[in-house]
Amino acid sequence: MTQPLQQEKVNILIVDDLPEKLLVFETILGNLGENLVMVRSGSEALAEVLRREFAVILLDVNMPDIDGLETAEYIRQYKKSAHTPIIFITAYADEMQAAKGYSLGAVDYILSPIQPDILRSKVKVFVELYKLQQQARLMAEERLALERAEAARKSAEESSRLKDEFIAMLSHELRNPLAPIRTAVDVIRRIAPPDANLTAATDMIDRQVSHLVRLVDELLDMARIGRGRVTLRREHLELEKVITHGLEPVRPVIESRRQTLTLALPGSPVWVSGDFVRLGQVVTNLVGNASKYTPEGGHIEVEVTADRGEAVIVVRDTGMGIEPQLLPRIFELFVQGQRSLDRSEGGMGIGLALARQLIELHQGRIEAYSEGSGKGAVFTVRLPCISPVVSAQPQAAAEAGHTAHKSGRRVLIVDDNEDAAQSIGLLLQLSGHETRVVTEAAKVIAACEDYKPEVAILDIGLPTIDGYQLARELRRRYGKAQLMLIALTGYGQAEYRERALAAGFDHHFVKPVDPDRLEAAIRGRGAAEEAARAG
């Protein structure tokens, strides 16, 4: 980066009132290849010093108007030229004049008549010195800029880390109260007598809890994608199954708004390579967005086709449409269309941004189209197709799902949130399990010795002893065959899941847990034990 500076001409100021002497200076110094600035008075010299920076100044002492010594005194008063080397040119120099010149910052005196080689070599030394100083200054500025950039990078990384930690903690704190609410709803559904009003109320609570969970998950997903922490679990997928999976969470919302949903599928299966859960999440977000901005009684259509080596998913709605000025920004984070004052459509403007990020991770693309306000919207997703995959499922595996062991298990539930622990215990009791609740980690070992559980469900965020430490101690004491360990936590990031498995947990569930999934995990152990006994 210093090479361009070496090639750049530097300025040399020559001050003499005699034109013939200026011509001599030009002849002697011209072959240095630098920019010679020649003036005939002290006042002109001062004007040039204000205008530009000089490597060296050649200054005649004896000039009319302002002499060389006075001119030098003024030059030294300017900050920019306070340290510029000055060489006095004079026909004579007594000791008093030399002393005054040196006191004004002169670096040399050259007597007339001038020796060309001596003048040229002295000026060249100051020119090279100036270039070295400029290079050093540039290098210092570059180093300072790099240090500032590095400091800014570290500050941004620290801010991002703190943001991610805050979002993770926020999700944990939000999930903790949501978990007993959802569990209590499931308990009410199982034990309450048939009542239309009660059913409507529990369905309403369940929908709103699901909505809150999705909002928390979307915030976490955007934070992970922003830091490149989302890893796709790729497999060969039949797109129809992805669509069916993605529609499940939004069907109740569509039905509650009395909207109609039609699904148009091709005659033969369309296959893609991707993450089943993440692609299903895209479908959920797109169809959920269509339902949100479509009035009650409206229509939503999902169409799947294959076109020139691409799988195409189209979501159409008859909703409020997208304003032309918003359309180019519709996939940006927190961007939303016009909302009513009561914000009845809900949401935070994350779903579409997340959908685009996930599709791009799959090497696909997503587009939005609308003819304008009140004319509906069309979202089109394009993904690379792969060749058809033949999937064979052994009959024995299919039958295994229908032969789960029916007897209950002894389950120990450990959570410092007593409402969360008791609600899980009540739910599992209704499924035929025997349960015991412990709210202090210090009492868990004693409870295990006394109760001898077959399954332990541990909250990760326990005070004094966290769930990881507790799991390692339980695994050391009882081994994997004797005790199943299930992590139930508000922390849903991949690193927490991996940390849980490394600590010895068999399963990792994020609050609020799906009761069917929790039951399947517990019953899975029962089925395995039954099969072992039968063998």
N, C-alpha and C positions, 0 to 999 in steps of 0.2 A: 504493500500500500504506500510505501515511501517513494517508489520509482517515479510517479507522476510529479511529485514535488521536486525531485532532482532535475527534471527536465524543464521545469517552469523557470522563466527568467526572473531574476531579482532586480530590484531597483537600486541604482547608484545615483546620488544627488551630487552635482558639480556646480559650485557657485563661484563665479568670477565675472567682474564687470567688463572684461576685455574679450571681444569676440574671437580675436586671434588665439588667445590662450584656451578658450573653450574648444576651438578647433584642434589644438594640440592634444588636449585631454581626450577628445573623441578619437583621434588617431591612435593614441597610445593604448587606450582601454577598449577600443572597439572590438578587438579580437577575443575579448573575454566572453563575448556572446550574451552579455547581460543588457538590461534596459537602462540606458544612460539618460538621465533627466538633467538638462543643463539650463540654468537660469543666470541672470546678470545682476541680481541685487539681493540684499538680505530680506526685503519684504516679499519678493517672489519666492525665496527659499522657504520662508515661514508658511506661505500659502501651500506650497507643495508638501511640506511636512504634515500639515493638517489633512491633506488630501490622500496621502498614501504612506506606506511603510517602507523604510530604506534599510539596506544592509550596511551601508557606509556613506558618510557625507564628506566630500572634499570641499573645503571652505577657504577662500582667499581671505587673508587677514585685512588687507588694505583695500577697502571699497568705499565709495562715496555713500552718502545717506546713512546707512547702518553698516558699521564695519563688521569684520568677521567675528571678533570677540563678542560684540554685543549680540550679533545674530546667534552665536552659540549659546549665549546666556538665555535668550528667548526659547531656543530649541529645547533646552534642558527643562524648561517649565512645563512642557507638554508631556503628559503621561506616556503617550505612545512613543515619543522619541527621547525619553529621559535617559535611556541607556544606549542609544545608537552611537556607534563609533564615529568620531569626528577627527579628520586629518587636516591640520592647517597647512595651507600653502602660502609661503611668504618669501620675499626677496632677502629679508634679514630678520633675525630673531635674537633680541637680547634676553638676558636672564629674567628680567621683570615680565616681559611679554610672554615668555615661555611658561613662567610660573603661573601667570593668570590664565593662560590657555589650558594648562593641565588642571588647574583648579576648576575650570568649567567642563572638564570631562574629556579633554582632547587625549587621543591615544598616541598621536605622533605629530611631528613637525617635519615638513619636507621643504627644503630650500630650493628656490629657483636659481639657475636654470634646472629644470627637472631631469633626472636620470630616468628614461623610460622603463628600463627593466626593473629598477628599484620600485618605482611607483606601481607598476603593473603587479609585481609580486606581492607588495604590501596590500594592495586593494584585493587581490585574489584571495589572500589569507582571510580577510574579513568577510568576503563573499562566501567562502567555504564554511567559515564559522557560523555565519548566519543560516546557511542551509542546514547545518547540523542541528542548530538550535530549533529550527522549524520542524525538522524531523523528530527531534526529541519531544517537542510540544505536541506534535500530531500523535506520536506514540502514546504520550501521557493521556491525551484526550480519548484515544481509542481504548486505552486500558481503563480509564474512568467510565467510558460508555459501556464497556464489557462488564465492569463491576456493577454498574447501575442496572444493566440488563439482567445480570445474574441475581442481584438482590431483588429485582422486580419479579423474576421467575420464581425464586424461593418464596417470596411473599405471596405470589399467586398460588403456588402449590400449598403453602400453609393455609391460605384462605380456603382453598378447595378442600383440603383435608378437614379443616374445622367445619366447613359447610356439610361435608359428608357425615362427619361425626354427629353434627346437630340433627341432620335429617334421620340418621339411624336412631338416635336417642328419641327424637320426636315420634318416629314410627313405633318404637317400643312403648313409649308412654301412651300413645293413642291406641295401640293394639291391646294393651293390658285391660282397660275398661271395656273394650269391645268384646273381648273373649267371653266373660261371664254373661254379657247381654245375649250374645248369640246362643250360648249354651242354654241359658234360661229359656229362650224361645223354643229350642228343641225339646226341653223338658216339658214345657206347657203343652206343646203339640201332642206329646205322648200321653200325658195324664189327664188333660182337660176334657170334659165332656163335649160332644159335638155342639158347636154354637157358631152360627154364621158371623156374628159380630166379633167374637173372639178370634176366629180364623182370620178375618180381615185385618184385625189389629196385629196379630202375630206376623202375618205376611208383610204388613207394612213395616214393622220393626226390622224384619229380616232383610227386606229390600234396602232399607236405609243403612243398616250395618254393612251390607255387601257394598253399597255405594261408597261408604267411608273407607272400607278396606281397599277398594280399587283406587281411590284417590291417593292413599298412602303408598300403595304399590307403584303407582305411576310416578310419584315424586322420587321414590327410591330408584326406579328404573332410569329416569332421566339423569339422575346423579351418577349412576353406574356407567351409563353410555357415555356421558361427558368425560369420564376418566378412563374409558376404554376397558372397563371391568366386566362387560357382558360377554360371556362365552356361549356360543351357540352349540347345542347338542344335536348335531346334524344326523339325520337318518333319512331313508327313502320314505316319502309320505304320499299317500293317496289324498289328493286335495279335498275330495268330498268329506273325508273323515275330519280334516282340519276345519272345514266350514261348519260341520255339525257340532264339533267341540266348541268353536268360537261363538256359535249362536246360543248355546245353552244359558250363559249368564244373562243374556239380554231378552230372552223370550218372555220372562215374567213382566219385564218393563213394557215391552211391546203390547202384551195382552192387557196390562193395566191401563194403557192409553187407548185401548180399542183400535189399535192399528193393525193392518193386515201385512203379513210377510209372505212373500213368494220366493221360492228357491228354484232356479233353473240350472240343471246340471247337464253335461254332455252325455252322449250315448255310451262313450267308453271312458274308463278312468283316466284322469290326468295326474301325472306323478311329478313331484318336485323333491329336491334335496333341501332339508331345512330342519329347524327346531319346531317340533310339534306344538309345544306350549307357546312359544313366541309368535308363531304364525297364527295360532288360534287367538292370541291376544290382539293381533292386528285386526282380525275379523270382528272381535268383540268391540274394539274401539270404533271401527268404522260404522258398524251397524248401530252401536249405542249412540254415536254422534248423529246418525240419520234419524233415530227415534227421538232424540232430544230436541232436534230442530224441526220436527214434523208434527203438526197439530194432531190432536185426538181424531181418530177416524181416518188418518192418512195412510198412505201405502208405501212400503219399502220392498225393494226387489234386490235379491242377490243372484248374480249370474256368473257361472264358471264356464270358461271356454279355453281351447288351446288354439294358438294362432302363431304360425311360423316359428315354432320352437320355443314359444313362451306360454306359460300358464297365465290366464287373465282372470282376475276377479273384479267384477263390477258391482258396486253398491249404488242403487238409485233410490231417491226418495221424492216425495211430493211436498217437501217442506218449504221453509221460508226462503231458501236459496242463499246465494252468497253475493254480496255487493261487489261490483267490478274492482273497486279500489282495494278490497280485502283479498281478492282471489290470489294475487301473487305472493301474499304473506300468510296464507291459510295454514301452512305447515310449520310456522315459526312458534317457538315456545311462548305460551301465555297469550297468544293471539286468539280473539274470539269475535264473532259477529255481534251485531247490536243485540242487546239484552233488555228484557223488560225490567222495570225497577224492582220487582219482587224476586228477580233472578230465578224464576221458576224452572229454567232449563238446567240450572246447576252447573258444576264443573269448574275447572280452573284453566282451561286452554292448554292442557297437557296431552290429551289423547291423540290428536292428529300429529303433533310433533313426535311423539313416541312411535306412532305407527310408521312415519317416514324413516326414522332412525333404524327401526327394526327391519324394515324392508331393504334399506340400503345395506345393512349388515348381511343380508341374503343375496347381495348383488342384483337386487331388483330395483324397481322405481315405482313411484306412486304419483298420480296426477289428480287434480280436481277441476271440475267444470261446472259452470252454472250460467244460465242465460240471464240471471239477475235476481233481484229481490222478489220473493213470492213464486219463483218458477222452479223450485227444487234444486237438487245438486246431484252430481255424478262423481263418484270416486273410483278410479281405475288403478288396480295393482297389477304389475307385470313381473313375473318371476321366471327364471330359466327352467325349462322342462327337462326331465330325464326320461330314459327309456322305461317302459312298464316293468314293474317288479312283481314277481310271483311270490306270494307269502303263504307258507304252509304252517298251519297251527295244529300240533298234535292233539288227537282226541283226548288223550289223558290229561293234558294241560287244561283243555276246555272243561273237562268234567271236574277238575280240582276246584274250580271256582264255585261249584255247587255243593261241595262236600265239606264245607268248613265245620270245624269242631263246634258243637253247640254249647258245651258246658262253659261256665264262667271262669274267670281268672281272678287271682288275688292281685289287686292293683294298689300300689302305694303312690299317692299324689303329693308332690312337694312343691309348694308355692307360697311365698310370703303374702300374696294377695288372697285372703281367705275366701272372698266371694268367688274368685276364679277357681280356686281349688275345690270348694264345695259344689259349685255348679258342674264341674267335670265329674266329680264323684257321683252326684245324683244322676247325671246322664248315663254313666257307666253302670250304675246299679239297675237302672231301667232296662239295660241290655243284658242283665243277668250276671254281672260281675260283682265281686265283693271288693269294697274299697276302704282305704283308710287315708286320712288327710294329715299331713304334717306341714306346719308353717315355718319351722325353724330348721335350718340345715344341720345344726349341732345335734338334733334329735333323730336324724335319719338313720344312722347306724344302729342305734338302740331299737328303733322301730323295725328295722329289717331283721334283727336278731329275734325279736318277739313275734313279728307278724309273718315273716318269711314270704315276702311277696314274690310272685312270678314275673310281674311287670312293675317297673318304677317310672313314673312320669315326672320329670324334673324341670322346673323353671330354670332358665340360665341365669337370669338377673337376680339371684339371691344375695342378700346382704351377708357380710362376714366371710362366707364360703360360697363361691359362685358354683353354678351347675357343672362347669367343666371339672373343677377340682373334686366335686362330690362324685361325679361319674367315674373319674379315674380311681378313686378310693373304693367305690362299689365294685368296679370291674376287677380290681386287685383282690378283693375279698371273696367275691362270689363267682367270677368267671363269666364267660359269655353264655354258656349253656344253661346256667342256673337262673340267670336274671336278664330279662329284656329291659333295655334302657331307652326311653323315649324323651327327646328334648322338646319342650313346649315353650316357645319364646316369642318375644316381640321383635327380635332381630332376624331379618329375613335375607340379608346379603349372603352371597355365595361363600365369602370367607368365613362367616359364622357357621354355615352348614358344614364346611370342610373341617373347621375347628371342632365342631361337635362330634363328627365321625371319628376324628383323630383321638378325641378324649374317650371313646369307647361307646358312644351312643349307637343304637341300632337304627333309629329313625329321628328325623328332625322335622318338626311341624311349626309353622308360624301361626301365631295367634291372630284372629280367632280361628281355631282349627275346625275343619270340616268333620263333624261327628262320624260320618261314614268312613272317612279315611282313617281316623283314629281307631275306630272299631275294626277295620280291616287289618290294621297293623297288629292289634292285639290278637285278633282271631287268627292271623297268619301264624303266630307262634303256636296257638292251640292246635291248628291243623297240622303243623310240622311235627308236634309232639305226638299227636294221634297216629300219624303215618309211621313214626318211629316205633311206637308201641305195637302197631299192627304188623310191622315187618319183623 
